[in-house]
Amino acid sequence: MPLLDLQSVSIDFGSKPAVRDLSLSIAPGESLGLVGESGSGKSATALAIVRLLPPQASTRGRILFQGDDLLTASDAAIRSIRGRHIAMIFQEPMTALNPVMRVGDQVAEAVVAHGGRKRDALKRSVEALRDVGIPEPERRAHSYPHQLSGGMRQRVMIAMAIVNRPQLLIADEPTTALDVTIQAQILELLADLRRRFNLAMLFISHDLAVVSQVTDRVAVMYAGSLVEVGSARDIFTAPAHPYTRGLLASVPTLASDRSRPLATIDDSARTSSDSIPLTEISARHWARVKHS
């Protein structure tokens, strides 16, 4: 049985659809990459899983975690799951962390919120900081976020996510604001944590190179729709959907001809059916092509 199973999930913000009929699953211990350009619905999907969408959003379908539907669960049940069984690493660690609280206390909060005692929580906080490779964790636990580098703050965010040993970790663009050296360290850290704690992971990113390093399977989204799912190897070596091929072609490499402009994704790549079911293609763009 999948650890997480999304069945025909749709998300609307008022009259504006953000996600359309999305179905995908994650097995225990598996890493699934969710990729696509900005606005494709990746973060909205992640927030729907942990029920953190704003009040004006409406979600339909089923989101099953260990067989239980998170969309119909009570608020108390969701609070017991969120942070304990499903944890999330949010974008931009400087804004996600509380600037007036010491980082050790912020990590400990996640333990206290799920019934841990304050003294034990502080001890587990230091252990979590050590788990994510922060040097001198006892001393760093007394630091404020502004006293840490960007890479250190990202490690604190990961420590907050893993301190309760969740089964599923949702990482929403965890390396976007980092330079390439720190990015590589964070990716290595996430891979190590997966092995040590048998974590399942939903890794959200627009960076295909990053996704290729840390995922077993990849799901590609465009305009709120899922257009392709496959093993990381298949997606990056033999993409089936024209939009996926367009995404890969637009990424510069060392072998790229610098005398020619970078490839772009035109509407033919976004809308061509190419033997892909109509339900998996943006209806808005399909209609424009059909009537042109």
Secondary structure, DSSP 8 states (H G I E B T S, - for coil): --SEEEEEEEEEETTEEEEEEEEEEE-TT-EEEEE-STTSSHHHHHHHHTT-S-TTEEEEEEEEETTEETTTS-HHHHHHHBTTTEEEE-S-HHHHS-TTS-HHHHHHHHHHTTT--HHHHHHHHHHHHHHTT-SSHHHHTT--GGGS-HHHHHHHHHHHHHTT--SEEEEESTTTTS-HHHHHHHHHHHHHHHHHHT-EEEEEES-HHHHHHH-SEEEEEETTEEEEEEEHHHHHHS--SHHHHHHHHTS--TTS-TTS------HHHHH--TT--GGGS-HHHHHHHHT-
